[in-house]
Amino acid sequence: MNTPTAAPLTTHDAETLVAAARTAAETAGVTVSVTVVDAGGHLLAFRRDDRAVLISGETSTRKAYTALQLNTATADLVEAVQPGGPFHTLPTALDRPLLFIAGGVPIHRDGRLIGALGVGGGAPEQDHGFATAAVEALV
């Protein structure tokens, strides 16, 4: 039985996502770092602005991997990792540390997960908005 596949996330797609997130952030007067990974977790694009907070590059990358691994926007996971939440022990149970702060968004095409985008540098709600705007611009 053949399973339908979605077109994979390309380097061009990744560059489009980075540009869209950057434009959204600059419009708001915020400097951010942006990371795009494909469905296999391979880095397709990364942008860190020298004016951004130094740790924003690591933050955007961890947000992208978290959104990819859990196939959910990181903004939707914040409460799940609080003490007593269903994911409370998950960050230490995995090989790659996850980051449960808004700004990571999975990318879908034809109903399939094809990658993820992470944005770091602004307030969590801003990062989530920039990431969401970028993914919507790709579609």
Salt bridges, closest charged atoms under 4 A:
ASP13 OD2 - ARG109 NH2 2.98
GLU26 OE2 - ARG22 NE 2.92
ASP38 OD1 - HIS42 ND1 3.12
ASP49 OD2 - ARG47 NH2 2.94
ASP49 OD2 - ARG51 NH2 2.64
ASP50 OD1 - ARG48 NH2 3.18
ASP127 OD2 - LYS63 NZ 2.93
